[in-house]
Each structure stands twice: as C-alpha cells, then as structure tokens.
Amino acid sequence: MKYLIVGPSWVGDMVMAQPLFIAIKQQHPDAIIDVLAPAWSLPIIERMPEVRRGIDMPLGHGKLGLKARYQLGKSLREEGYTHSIALPNSFKSALVPFWAGIKHRIGWRGEMRYGLLNDIRKLDKSKYPLMVERFVALAYPEGSTLPEPLPIPALQVNDNTVNNVLRHYNMHTDMPILALCPGAEFGPSKQWPSGYYAEVARSLSEQGWQVWLFGSAKDKAVTTEIKNCLPDSLQHHCHNMAGETSLADAIDLLSYANAVVSNDSGLMHIAAALNRPLVAVYGSTTADHTPPMNKNSETLSMKLDCSPCFQRECPLGHMNCMKQLSPEMVLAAIAHLTAHHKEHTKKHPEMKLVEKGSDSH
C-alpha cells in the first residue's frame, strides 16, 4: 500500500496529523507514506519516522492554481500511489490526488468534492470532538471504532544534529532550560500578556534556570519586551531567538527544554510532540478540540462565560480570559510538572519513540 497524504497548512495541525500516519503503519507496517505539504512544514515531516518523504506543495495557502496542481498530479502518477487522504476539507486539496490517478481517494465531506474523492465521509463532530480523532478515523474504514488509546504525536530528533544546532547558536545545557513561546499566529486574543511571561521568566531565572524565547520574526517585539523586563543581572541567562532560528532548529532546541510555557500555538504542539513538560495557556480558544497530547502537560484556562470566543481580538476589549490567568498559576503548574526531575540535571528526550497518552485538566 502506498499513501499520498495531503497535509494541513498550519504547524499545529501538521503535528496532529502524525497519529494518522502511525495508525496507518499499525495496520500496514510495510505501507509507504508520502506527505504533500507546504515547504515550511518539511522539517516537521522529516522528524516523523512513519513518513518516507515530504513533497513540497508549491502553491501558497488559499491559492487555487489549477494548472500547477494538474501538472503536479500528473507528475506523481508514476509513483503508483494506491491510496490518498486529503486532510484539509477544501475543494483544491482533492485535486492533486485525482489528477495523480490514485484509486482510493479518502476525505471528509467539505467543499464540493464529489467525484474528486470516492470515499467521502460525513463528519459527526460529536463522535470525533478532537481534531486528532478526525484525522485518525480516515486511516480506518468508515464507521470503525478508533483504537484506545489513540496514537499521539512523537517527533524524533537526531542527537548529532541537535548538538550541531547548540554549537551554532552558542547555547549550553548546564542550567535547566525554560522555553517560552509567547506568540500566536491566529491573533492577540490567544496571547498571554508579555508581562506575565516576564514574571515567570524572572522567577525561574532567580532559581537558577536559563530562559530561551522562541517565535517567528513577527514575535520579536514581544520576546524583546519579555527579556527587557528582566533585571540586568539576569539578562545574560535569557536568549531571545525569535526570528533567528529556522523551524528545524527551533524543534531541535525545544527538545532540550526542561519546561515549556506556550500559548495555544504551533510551537505548543511541537513541544508536546517532543514530550516536554508543558504548560499551555488558553483564552479565546479551548483545549476541547486541539489539546496538547503528551502526559506531562497542563492546560490552564479561566473558563469565563465569554470564552472561548474564537475571535482574533477580544470582542469585549478586556482580555480577561488571559489577564485573570496569573503568573502564579503557571509557576505552580511548572513546579508540579518538574517536581520529579532534579532541577540541575540535564535532560534530553531519548532517540526512540516514547509511548505517551493524552492528559486532561
């Protein structure tokens, strides 16, 4: 069996697609899996041992590009794929498998895709509330009972590669590492206040931790603000890497974190897939649909009457869902998650996949 998976367009969704690949391999150990996805996601795919290769989807998110999709599909015919699964629900995501001549073309009913998909399924959101359930269900015949527990994301990193990345950025691991991920591509309603991140950074810095700040170039202003909030005596233990690292390097560096604090973002899902002790703060969104799936995580939410609103900006203008979630709550969660670790012991994930279950809070 040879699968072409049309992957999602967001970091977190791509991470949560890995359980689908694991589910396919559990049923068909010799199956070959290729993933058609945007170029930015290839470093994630490369760290999924179930996938043979990632194929660059040259068209940006939202672009139809019929001619380019036809040419790509035609070029893939010689691969002889037997199955395709389109994870996005869009019309355009089903075009390449159709033009590649793949016999079994699977996906949920979304935009009009009759004919493009020939195993098209109606999604019962109450039966599959989690996105990962919706992905994994496509690995099985329609109506099948999903495995319990579900497979969960587990990215692999290479020790030699990680050591090279550490040297490249002149980072050390002789102090415990607090990784902070204060950005959110979705919008400001997902962002815990920078001052609160700074309080957490200061508290752990005073306890002998170093702080690594992660994010894209768009997050540079907020990570700089966090670092500038620290007293001069602690600044040299705070490393602002927002906009400085590639996604591949960020993944490898995050694999060394002794604790991670993150908004509901792609980096949150990467930290979870690396099995890092993780505190995820939720405001305008909810963990009911896309939670971190590692055991050693805590999700924090004030569960106000006005949340989750799923708006990019607070429609009421007060951001209470985030402002009322105090640094003390996050620090307590970190203390709980790291209690079983010796504070100054260097920790690194094993090269082998770790079996992990979901955790709810």
C-alpha positions as CSV (number, residue, x, y, z in Angstrom):
1,M,0.0,0.0,0.0
2,K,1.3,3.4,-0.9
3,Y,-0.3,6.6,0.5
4,L,-0.2,10.2,-0.6
5,I,-1.4,12.3,2.3
6,V,-2.4,15.9,1.5
7,G,-1.3,17.7,4.7
8,P,-2.7,20.6,6.5
9,S,-1.5,24.2,6.3
10,W,-0.8,25.0,9.9
11,V,2.0,23.9,12.2
12,G,-0.2,22.5,15.0
13,D,-2.4,20.7,12.5
14,M,0.6,19.1,10.8
15,V,1.9,17.8,14.2
16,M,-1.5,16.4,14.9
17,A,-1.5,14.6,11.6
18,Q,1.2,12.2,12.8
19,P,-1.2,9.9,14.7
20,L,-2.9,9.2,11.3
21,F,0.5,8.1,9.9
22,I,1.1,5.9,13.0
23,A,-2.4,4.4,12.6
24,I,-1.7,3.5,9.0
25,K,1.6,1.9,10.0
26,Q,0.0,0.0,12.8
27,Q,-2.4,-1.7,10.3
28,H,0.0,-1.9,7.4
29,P,3.6,-1.9,8.7
30,D,5.0,-2.0,5.1
31,A,2.9,0.9,3.9
32,I,4.8,3.8,2.2
33,I,3.6,7.2,3.3
34,D,4.4,10.4,1.4
35,V,3.0,13.8,2.6
36,L,2.2,16.6,0.2
37,A,2.6,19.8,2.2
38,P,3.9,23.4,2.2
39,A,7.7,23.7,2.2
40,W,7.8,25.2,5.7
41,S,6.3,22.0,7.2
42,L,9.0,19.7,5.8
43,P,11.2,20.0,8.9
44,I,8.2,18.6,10.9
45,I,7.6,15.8,8.5
46,E,11.3,14.9,8.4
47,R,11.1,14.2,12.2
48,M,8.2,11.7,11.7
49,P,9.7,8.2,11.2
50,E,6.5,6.9,9.7
51,V,6.8,9.2,6.6
52,R,9.1,8.3,3.7
53,R,9.3,11.8,2.4
54,G,7.6,15.2,2.2
55,I,6.6,16.6,-1.2
56,D,6.6,20.4,-1.5
57,M,3.3,21.9,-2.4
58,P,4.4,24.9,-4.3
59,L,1.2,26.9,-4.0
60,G,0.6,29.1,-1.0
61,H,-2.4,28.7,1.3
62,G,-5.6,29.8,-0.4
63,K,-4.3,29.7,-4.0
64,L,-6.2,27.6,-6.5
65,G,-3.5,27.3,-9.2
66,L,-5.3,24.7,-11.3
67,K,-2.6,24.4,-13.9
68,A,0.1,23.9,-11.3
69,R,-2.0,21.3,-9.4
70,Y,-2.7,19.4,-12.6
71,Q,1.0,19.3,-13.5
72,L,1.9,18.2,-10.0
73,G,-0.7,15.5,-10.0
74,K,0.4,14.3,-13.4
75,S,4.0,14.1,-12.3
76,L,3.0,11.9,-9.4
77,R,1.2,9.3,-11.5
78,E,4.4,7.3,-11.9
79,E,4.7,6.8,-8.1
80,G,1.8,4.4,-8.2
81,Y,0.0,5.5,-5.1
82,T,-2.8,3.2,-4.1
83,H,-4.5,5.5,-1.5
84,S,-4.8,9.2,-0.8
85,I,-6.1,11.0,2.2
86,A,-7.0,14.7,1.9
87,L,-6.8,16.2,5.4
88,P,-8.0,19.8,4.5
89,N,-11.7,20.0,3.7
90,S,-11.2,22.2,0.7
91,F,-12.0,21.5,-2.9
92,K,-8.5,22.3,-4.1
93,S,-6.9,19.8,-1.7
94,A,-8.6,16.9,-3.5
95,L,-7.3,17.9,-7.0
96,V,-3.8,16.6,-6.9
97,P,-4.8,13.0,-5.8
98,F,-7.5,13.0,-8.5
99,W,-5.1,14.1,-11.2
100,A,-2.4,11.6,-9.9
101,G,-4.8,8.8,-10.8
102,I,-4.9,7.4,-7.3
103,K,-7.6,4.7,-7.0
104,H,-8.8,5.2,-3.4
105,R,-9.3,8.9,-2.5
106,I,-10.4,9.4,1.1
107,G,-11.6,12.5,3.0
108,W,-14.3,14.2,4.9
109,R,-17.2,16.0,3.2
110,G,-16.2,19.6,3.0
111,E,-16.4,21.9,0.0
112,M,-18.0,20.3,-3.1
113,R,-15.6,17.3,-3.8
114,Y,-17.9,14.6,-5.2
115,G,-16.0,12.8,-7.9
116,L,-12.7,14.1,-6.7
117,L,-13.0,11.9,-3.6
118,N,-14.5,8.4,-4.0
119,D,-14.5,7.5,-0.2
120,I,-16.2,10.7,1.0
121,R,-17.4,10.7,4.6
122,K,-19.8,12.8,6.6
123,L,-18.2,14.0,9.8
124,D,-20.1,13.6,13.1
125,K,-18.3,16.3,15.2
126,S,-19.9,14.9,18.4
127,K,-18.4,11.5,17.8
128,Y,-15.0,12.9,17.0
129,P,-14.6,16.2,19.0
130,L,-10.8,16.1,18.8
131,M,-9.0,17.1,15.6
132,V,-6.7,14.1,16.0
133,E,-9.7,11.8,16.1
134,R,-10.9,13.2,12.9
135,F,-7.5,12.6,11.3
136,V,-7.0,9.1,12.7
137,A,-10.5,8.0,11.6
138,L,-9.5,8.4,8.0
139,A,-7.0,5.5,8.4
140,Y,-9.8,3.1,9.0
141,P,-12.9,2.0,7.1
142,E,-15.9,4.3,7.7
143,G,-17.7,3.6,10.9
144,S,-14.8,1.8,12.5
145,T,-14.1,2.0,16.2
146,L,-10.9,4.0,16.9
147,P,-8.1,2.4,18.9
148,E,-7.8,3.2,22.5
149,P,-5.6,4.9,23.5
150,L,-5.1,6.9,20.3
151,P,-1.6,7.2,18.9
152,I,-0.2,10.6,19.6
153,P,2.4,12.8,18.0
154,A,6.0,11.9,18.8
155,L,8.7,13.7,16.9
156,Q,12.2,12.3,16.7
157,V,15.3,14.4,16.8
158,N,18.8,13.3,16.0
159,D,21.4,13.8,18.7
160,N,24.2,14.8,16.3
161,T,22.0,17.3,14.6
162,V,20.9,18.8,17.9
163,N,24.5,19.1,19.2
164,N,25.4,20.9,16.0
165,V,22.5,23.3,16.5
166,L,23.5,24.0,20.1
167,R,27.0,24.9,18.9
168,H,25.7,27.0,16.0
169,Y,23.7,29.2,18.4
170,N,26.3,29.0,21.2
171,M,23.8,27.6,23.6
172,H,24.6,25.5,26.7
173,T,22.6,23.0,28.7
174,D,24.4,23.1,32.1
175,M,21.4,25.0,33.6
176,P,17.8,23.9,33.4
177,I,16.0,25.5,30.4
178,L,12.7,27.3,30.4
179,A,11.3,27.7,26.9
180,L,8.8,30.5,26.4
181,C,6.6,30.6,23.3
182,P,4.6,33.9,23.6
183,G,3.5,34.3,20.0
184,A,0.3,33.2,18.3
185,E,-0.2,33.4,14.6
186,F,-4.0,33.5,15.0
187,G,-4.1,36.8,16.8
188,P,-3.7,38.7,20.0
189,S,-6.6,37.1,21.7
190,K,-4.5,33.9,22.1
191,Q,-1.6,35.7,23.6
192,W,-0.9,35.6,27.4
193,P,0.4,39.1,28.5
194,S,4.1,39.6,27.9
195,G,4.5,41.0,31.4
196,Y,3.2,37.7,32.8
197,Y,5.7,35.7,30.7
198,A,8.4,38.1,32.1
199,E,7.3,37.3,35.7
200,V,7.6,33.6,35.1
201,A,11.0,34.1,33.4
202,R,12.2,36.2,36.3
203,S,11.0,33.8,39.0
204,L,12.7,30.8,37.4
205,S,15.8,32.8,36.5
206,E,16.2,33.6,40.1
207,Q,16.1,29.8,40.9
208,G,19.0,29.1,38.5
209,W,17.2,28.5,35.2
210,Q,18.1,29.9,31.8
211,V,15.3,31.2,29.5
212,W,15.0,30.6,25.8
213,L,12.5,32.7,23.9
214,F,11.0,31.2,20.7
215,G,8.9,32.6,17.9
216,S,8.8,33.9,14.4
217,A,10.1,37.3,13.3
218,K,6.6,38.6,14.0
219,D,7.1,37.8,17.7
220,K,10.4,39.6,18.0
221,A,8.8,42.7,19.6
222,V,7.1,40.7,22.4
223,T,10.1,38.5,23.1
224,T,12.3,41.5,23.3
225,E,9.8,43.1,25.7
226,I,10.0,40.0,27.9
227,K,13.7,40.0,28.0
228,N,13.9,43.7,28.7
229,C,11.7,43.2,31.8
230,L,14.3,41.1,33.4
231,P,16.9,42.8,35.7
232,D,20.3,43.3,34.2
233,S,21.8,40.6,36.5
234,L,19.6,38.0,34.8
235,Q,19.7,39.2,31.2
236,H,22.7,37.1,30.2
237,H,20.7,33.9,31.0
238,C,17.9,34.9,28.7
239,H,18.3,34.1,25.0
240,N,15.9,35.7,22.5
241,M,15.8,33.5,19.4
242,A,12.5,34.7,17.9
243,G,13.1,35.2,14.2
244,E,16.6,33.9,14.5
245,T,16.1,30.2,14.1
246,S,14.7,28.1,11.3
247,L,11.7,25.9,12.2
248,A,14.0,22.8,12.1
249,D,16.4,24.4,14.6
250,A,13.6,25.6,16.9
251,I,12.3,22.0,17.0
252,D,15.8,20.6,17.9
253,L,16.4,23.3,20.5
254,L,13.0,22.8,22.1
255,S,13.8,19.1,22.6
256,Y,16.2,20.2,25.3
257,A,13.7,22.3,27.3
258,N,13.1,21.2,30.9
259,A,9.8,23.2,30.9
260,V,7.8,25.0,28.2
261,V,5.2,27.7,28.6
262,S,3.2,28.4,25.5
263,N,0.1,30.0,24.1
264,D,-2.2,27.8,22.0
265,S,0.1,27.7,19.0
266,G,2.0,25.5,16.6
267,L,5.1,25.6,18.9
268,M,2.9,24.3,21.7
269,H,2.0,21.2,19.7
270,I,5.7,20.8,18.8
271,A,6.7,20.9,22.4
272,A,4.1,18.3,23.3
273,A,5.2,16.1,20.4
274,L,8.7,16.3,21.9
275,N,7.3,15.1,25.2
276,R,8.5,18.3,27.0
277,P,6.9,19.3,30.4
278,L,4.4,21.8,29.0
279,V,2.1,24.5,30.4
280,A,-0.4,25.6,27.7
281,V,-2.4,28.8,28.4
282,Y,-5.8,29.1,26.7
283,G,-8.0,32.1,26.5
284,S,-10.1,32.7,23.3
285,T,-9.7,29.1,22.3
286,T,-10.2,25.8,24.1
287,A,-8.3,22.5,24.7
288,D,-11.5,20.6,23.9
289,H,-10.6,20.4,20.2
290,T,-6.8,20.7,19.9
291,P,-5.2,19.9,23.3
292,P,-1.5,19.0,23.7
293,M,-1.5,15.3,23.8
294,N,1.5,14.4,26.0
295,K,1.0,13.1,29.5
296,N,3.3,15.7,31.2
297,S,1.3,18.8,30.2
298,E,-1.2,21.0,32.0
299,T,-3.7,23.2,30.2
300,L,-4.8,26.3,32.0
301,S,-7.9,28.3,31.3
302,M,-10.1,30.6,33.3
303,K,-13.3,29.2,31.6
304,L,-15.1,32.5,31.7
305,D,-18.6,32.9,30.5
306,C,-17.3,34.8,27.5
307,S,-14.8,32.2,26.4
308,P,-13.9,30.5,24.2
309,C,-15.0,33.2,21.7
310,F,-12.6,32.0,18.9
311,Q,-12.1,35.7,17.9
312,R,-8.7,37.1,16.8
313,E,-9.2,40.1,19.1
314,C,-11.2,40.3,22.3
315,P,-14.7,41.4,21.2
316,L,-15.3,42.8,24.7
317,G,-12.0,44.7,24.8
318,H,-10.9,43.5,28.2
319,M,-8.9,40.2,27.6
320,N,-10.0,38.9,31.0
321,C,-9.6,35.3,29.9
322,M,-5.9,35.9,29.7
323,K,-5.4,38.7,32.2
324,Q,-7.1,36.7,35.0
325,L,-4.8,33.8,34.4
326,S,-2.0,34.7,36.7
327,P,1.8,34.0,36.6
328,E,1.4,32.2,39.9
329,M,-0.9,29.7,38.3
330,V,1.7,29.0,35.6
331,L,4.5,28.8,38.1
332,A,2.5,26.3,40.2
333,A,1.9,24.2,37.1
334,I,5.6,24.2,36.2
335,A,6.5,23.2,39.8
336,H,4.1,20.3,39.6
337,L,5.3,19.1,36.2
338,T,9.0,19.3,37.1
339,A,8.8,18.0,40.7
340,H,10.1,14.6,39.7
341,H,13.1,16.0,37.9
342,K,16.3,17.1,39.7
343,E,16.5,20.8,38.9
344,H,20.0,20.9,37.6
345,T,20.0,17.6,35.7
346,K,20.4,17.9,32.0
347,K,17.5,16.3,30.3
348,H,17.2,15.2,26.7
349,P,14.5,13.0,25.1
350,E,15.5,9.5,24.1
351,M,16.0,8.8,20.4
352,K,13.4,6.1,20.5
353,L,9.7,7.0,20.3
354,V,8.1,7.3,23.7
355,E,4.7,5.9,24.2
356,K,2.6,8.7,25.6
357,G,-1.1,9.1,26.3
358,S,-3.4,12.1,26.4
359,D,-3.9,14.2,29.5
360,S,-6.8,16.4,30.5
361,H,-7.0,19.1,33.1
